Amino acid sequence: MTGALLFAAACVRPGEERAQAELDVGQAALADATVLVEGGLAQIRTFTDHRLELWSQSPVLSFELALSSTAVGDWTIIVRNALPDATLVVDGGGPLTRAPEQHPTVGIFTVSLAAGTHTLRVAPPDAELVEPFRVAAMADIQTALPVVDDVFEAINAVPDLRFVVAMGDITERSETEEYELFDRQLLVLQIPYYTTLGNHELWAESHYRERFGRGSFQFDFKGVAFTFVDSGNAGLDPIVEGWLDDWLAAARDRTNIFLTHIPPIDPVGTRYGGFRSSDDGRRLLSRLVDGNVDLTLYGHIHTYIEYENAGIPAYISGGGGARPMTWDGIDRHFLVVPFSGSTNAVGRVELHRVD
């Protein structure tokens, strides 16, 4: 095969290898213990003798810990990126109090476990109650990592936000040093930060996955489904499309928020800020319409746009600090998304400017 043909073959499904790798997120094994996170909703950062440390991508986290006789005893469970009021329940028992910790999104628990398979759940007491709540949304930090603490301080100042949902492009080049800086900046933020990846994470995608886990996932909170998909290559791999079909079907009868980095169709058609194939973009929008999606959130374009795609309310919010679009007057900002009513329907989305 010629070089050109090899290149063309490699580009047919640029996200395939990345999607396959996500299947391994949330599972690990020792000689005498295994852990399996439901839905792959957490990356396992440490799994050693009597110690498990997770980075959560969901406000509600369930996982199984299977132990042989040599692994029994007191285990330290550390869940990072957890809600400040989250507790740990083991095998359906009473909630366990977290150990004192300076940062509110880090839950540290000590639990005595016997041999066998145990089901653990980290969640706040109100996770299943359908009642009003609000979240922040943002994207595209990139070269502004050194000053993103300004945005986080502004988010902290908004009352009653439960967590942040983000549409990717944390970094400029997906370098380890950038992620280390991001971890330090997250110490400013008082609530969790649940994110997919963007095209800038693809410079070294494994660095993203090793720290945060999946780029495509779904979680539920208080009657609302949040569905994230990886569009880093300006499209969805067929594997991701299959997951999305299942997730949309599961959430069809409740409020469903769809988040991805690149908008399927750029609302300004001459800018080429959407999917690499307009047919692929329209196919995705058709899926979202059929799935009764209530709101779509995108990044990638460094501005703020409120519009509709295929009749679904849509927002582009690329104001995390990356270089803004010239002359549009939109600088750093984030959104506040409220949910209310008997079904926690989407309320009026608010724009909060930082600059």
N, C-alpha and C positions, 0 to 999 in steps of 0.2 A: 504493500500500500504506500502510495506517495505521501510526502510530508503534508501536502494540502489535504489529502483525504483523511489522514490520521487526525489532523486538526479538526476537520469537519465532524468526524465521528465523535471526537471528544467533546464537541460543543453541542451535540444533539440533546444531551441531558446533563447540563453542567451541575445541577443540584442533586443528581442521583446518589452519588457517594455520600454527600452530606446527609441526605434523608436516611440512607441505610444506617449511618453511624448513630443516628438518634435512637434507633431501636435498642441500643446498649445503655442508654442513659438511665440511671436509677436502679442499677443492679450490680452487685458485687459479691464476691465469695472469699472467705477465709477457709482454712482447713477444717474449722469446727463451727462456722457460722456463715449464714447468707443473709443478704438484705435485698428486698425488692420493693421499689416505690411504685405505687399505683399510678398509671398513666405517664410514667417517666417524669413526674412533676417536680423532681429535685435532682440535682447533681450531687453525687457522693464525693465529698472533698477528702474525707478521712474515714477509713474503716480498718481499725486495728483492734488489738486485744481489748475488749470491754469499752470501746470508744467508737462512736459513730457521729460524724459531722456532715450535715446536709446544707446545701444552698437551695432554698425553696423557691419555686416558681408559681406558687399558689397560696392563697390565704387558708386553704384547707388541704392538709397533707396527710395521706394514709400510706402506711408501709408495713411490710411484714419482716420480722426478724426471727430467723430460725436458728436455734442454738442446739448444739450437742452437749453432752454432759461436761466436757472440758471448758465450755464457754459460759457456764452458769455464774451467777453472782451479780454484783452491782455494775450496771452499765451507765456510762455518761453519754447522754444524747444531746447533741448541740444542733439546733436548727437556726440557721442564719436566714435573714430576709423574711422573718415571721412577723405576724401582726403583734403589736405590743401587748394585747390582752389574750393571746393564744395560750392554751393550756395543753398538757399531754394526757391522753387517756390510753391506758394499756388494757387490751382485752375486754373493753366495755366497762371497765371499773370507773371509779371516781376520778375527777381531774386532779392531776399532780401539779403542785405549785412549782414554778420555775425558780431557779437559784437567782440570787441578786446579781445583776449585770448592769454595767454602766449604760449600755446602749439598748434602747427599747425594742429593736428588731432582732435581737439575739436571745433565743430561748435556750437555757441550759437546764437539763433535767437529769436527775440520778434515779435510776429505777432498778430494783432487784428482780432478776429474771431467772426462771427455772428452765430446764431443758424442754424443748418443743418449739412450736411455731407461735409467735405472738403477733397480734395486730395492734399497731400503734397509730394514733391519730393526733395530729397537732392542729388545733383550730380554736377560734374564739367561741365563747358560749352562744353567741347570737348568729353563728354562721348559717343556720337553716331558717332563721326568722325572716319572712318577707316583710321588710320595713324599710323606710327611706334611708339611703346612704349616698355618699358622694366619693368620687375618685378623681385624681388628677391624671392628665395625659400629656405626653411630650415626646419629642424625638430629636435626633440630629444634634448631638453635643460636639463630637469630633474635636477640632482644634481648641475648643473652648473648655476642655476638661479642667484646666487650671482655675477657671472662674465659675464652674457650674455650681459651686456651693452657693452663689448668689441666687440661682434658680431654686435650689433646694430650700434655702432660707425663706424664699417667697412662698413656696409650697407649704412649709411649716406654719406660716402665718395665716393660712386659710383654715378656718375652724372645721372640725369634724370630717376631714378627709380620711378614708380608711387605707388607701394605698395609691401608688402610681402605676399606671399602665404605660408602656413605652413602645414606640414603633421602630426602634433600631438606630443604628449609627451612633453607638456609644463612643467609638474611637475613630481616629483618622486612618491608622494603618494596622490595627489589631495587634499592636505590640504589647509584650508582657508589661513593660513599664507603664503603658497607658492604662491597662487594667488595674495595676497596682495603685495608680493615682486615683482611678475611679473608685476603688474600694475605700481609699482614704476620704474621698469626697462624700461617699455614702454615709460616713459617720455623722455628717451634718443632718442628713435626712432622718426624720423621726418616724417614718412609715416605710413599708416595703416598696420595692421597685421591681415590678414584673415586666420583663421585656422580651421581645423577639430580636433577631439580628437584622442588620442592614447590609448594604453592599460593601460598606467600608470594613465590616468585620470579616469579609471574605479574603482579605490580604493574608490572614492566617486564621482560618475559621476554627481550627482545633483549639486555639487559645480561648475563643468564646465558649465553646462547648465544654472544655475542661473546667471552666469556672462556673458557668451558669446553666449548662445543660442544653435542653432542646430549644430550637427556634420555632417549632410548630407544636402547639399543645392547646388544650382547652381546660379551663377550670370553671367551677360554679361557686357563686357566693350570693347568699340572700335572694335566691330566685332568679339571678342573672347569670347567663353563660358568657364567658369571655373567650373568644376563639382567636388564637394567634397563628399565623402561618409565615413561613420563611419564603420571601420573594426576593432574596438578595441578588439573584441572577436575573431580575426583571421578568419573572415568571414563576410558575409553580411546577415542581417535578410531579409526574404522574403518581408517585407514591404519596406525596403530600395531598394531591387532589383526592385520592382515595380516603385518606384520613379525614379531610375536610368534609367529604360527603357524609361520613359516619357522624362527625361532630355536629354538622348542621341538622341531621336527622334527629340526633339525641336532644337538641335544644329547640326543636321546631315549635314547641308549645309554650316557650317562655321567652323572656327578653334575651336577645342575643346580640352581643357586640362583636364585630369583626375587626381585627387589627392586623395590618401588615405594613411593611416598610414602603414599598413602591405602589402608588395607586395604579389600578388596572388600566385606566384611561386618564391621561392628563387632561384636566378640564380646560387647559390652554393648549390646544392641539398642536400648535407650531413649536412647542417647547421640547417635545420628546421626553417628558418626564414620567411616562407611564411604562407599561410592559413592553418588552422588545417586539411582541406580536400583538397587534390590536385584536386579532381573532382570539388569542388567549385571554386578553383582558375582558372582552365581551363574554367569553365562555365563563369566566369566573363570576362576572356580575350576574349572569343568568343563574348560576348556582346560588348566589346570595339571595336573589329574589325568590327562587323556589324554596330556599331554606327559611324564609320569613325573617331575615336579618333586619334588625331595627336601626343600627347605626354602624357606619364604617369609619375607621380612623387610620390615617396614613401619615407618613413622614416624607423623607427623601427630597422634596422640594422645600427650600429654606424660606418659607413664608407661611402665611395663614390664609386659608381659603375655606369658606363655607359654601357648600353647593349640594347637589344631589347627583348620585350615579344610579341609573336605572330605577329612579324613584326612591332610592334609599338615602336618607340624610348622610352627608359625608363631610369630613373635615380633614384638611391637610394642615398639620401643625409641625413645621420643621424649625421651631424656634429655640432649640436647646443651646444655641450658641454658635453653631456652624455659620460660616460666612453668609449673611443674608442676601436675598435677591436685591440687586441694585435698584434704588429709587422707589421701592414699594412701601417704604415707611414702616415695615414690620421687622422688629428686632426680636430680642429674646422674649419668649412668652411660653405659657402652658395653658391647657384647657382644664376646666372643671366640669365633670359630667355628673349630673344628679339623676337619681332613680327614686321614683315615688309611686304612690298609689297602691292598689290592691295587688298589682302584678309587678310592681317596681318598673314601670315603664320609664323610658328615657325622657327626662325633662329638658329644659332649655340649656344647651351647652354654653358655658361662659368662657370668654377669652380673658386671661389675666396677663397683662404685660409686665415684664421685669425691667425693661429699658424704655 
